[in-house]
Amino acid sequence: MYPEELIAPMRAELSSVGFEEFRTAEQVATHLGPDHKGTTLIVVNSVCGCAAGAARPGITFAVENAKIKPSTLATVFAGNDKGAVEKLRELCLPYPPSSPAMALFKDGELVHFVERHHIEGRTAKMIGDHLVEVFEHFCA
């Protein structure tokens, strides 16, 4: 686990634009349970460089610029929110564990997943533009 004071600013980058933090497996399971309706984007946040340079800024761009957005924005932090991350990864199978990552659920079903290798080497604007298109397709 990383010291909370180290990752607090990284958490704040997403919470400041409306993301709710899921820190336990129960929070993830309850939110995405059988009665889940609507769309939920859950971001697996991370301390890595591609999270700082591309993922979080791209996500922020999408949330601030998309006309259509998921009904819920949530995040878990790899390396700290262990139970929440494990539960989310279970719900994202068959995709392998990845951080950072972005999972979009609609009515409880995973409909889109962005893995680390889709983030690395791309600009924040490219990621943001991609997410805007994903939101328009699945959240309308």
N, C-alpha and C positions, 0 to 999 in steps of 0.2 A: 504494500500500500504506500501511496505517496503521502507526504505530509499535507494535511488539509490546507495549510496556509500557502503551499506551493500551487495547488490546483484551484484554489478559490477564484482567482482571476479568470481561469479557463472556464470554470462553471459559469461565472458571471457573464461571459461573452454571449452565452445562449439564454440564460435566465433573463438578461436585460432586454431581450427581444421577444419574451413571452413563453419561453420553455419552462415547463414544470419538471422538477427533478424527481426521478424515480430512483430511490436508493435501496429498495428491498425487492426481493423476488415477489413478495405479496403484492406490492404496488403494481408491478408489471402484470401479474396474473389477474388481479382484480380488474384492472383497466381493460385488458384485452380478453376478458372472460367471454363466456358464451352469449352474454347479452350486449356485447360491444356493438354499438351502432355508430356510423359516421367514419371519418378518416382520422388516423393518428400517425404522425411522423415521430419516430423515436430515433434519436441520434446517439450513437455510441461515441462519446467524446473521449479524447485521448491527449496525452502530453506530447505526442510526436510532432515533428515539424510539419508534416502534411496536414495535420489537424489545425495547427496554428496558422499556416500560410495559405491554405486553400479551403479546407472543409468548413471551419467555423465562419470565415468571411463569406464563403459561398452560400452557406445556409442563411446567414444574416441578409445577404443580398436578396435571396429568394423570398424570405419572409417579408422583407420591407417592400418588395416590388411586385409580388404576385397579386393578381386581382382575385384569384381563387386560391384558398389555402386549406390545409387540413384543419379539421375542427379541433384537434388537440395537438399541441406541440410538446414533446417530452424528451428527456435526455437521461442517459445513464453514463457513468464514468468508468471506463476500463481501468482496472488496477485499484479501484477504491470501492465501487458499488458492486462488490463481487456477486452477491445473490441476484441482484437486478440484472446484471450483465449475463450471468449464466441462464436465467430464465428467458431473457430476450433471445439469446443465441439458440436456445431450444426451440423457440417459436419461429426462428428464421431458418431452420433446417429445410433443405439440404445444403444451404450456404455454409461454408466453413467459418469459424470464428474470424472476425475482422475488426480492427479498430485503427482509425475511425471507420465508421460505417453509418448508413442511414437506411432505416426500414420504414416503409409506408404500409400501413394496414388499413383495410376497408372492411367494415362490418366484421372485424375479428380475423380476417384473412390477410396474409402477407401478399401484397400485389406488386411491390417494387422494392428492390434492394440494391444499394450502392455499396460496393466493397472497396476496401482500401486501394486495390489496384486500379479502380476507376477514378480515384482521387489523386493518386501520385502522378506527378508530371502534368497536371492540369491546373489552370488558373482558377482563382476564386470565381471569376466571372463565368467561366465555362461551367463550373459546378452549379452556380446560381441559376444560369440560364437553363440548364438541364432540369433542375428541380422545379422551376417555374412551369416548364412543359409537362413534367410529371404531375404537378398539382392540377393543371388544367385538364389533363386526361382523366385522372382518377378521383378528383375531389369535386367535380361539377355535379 
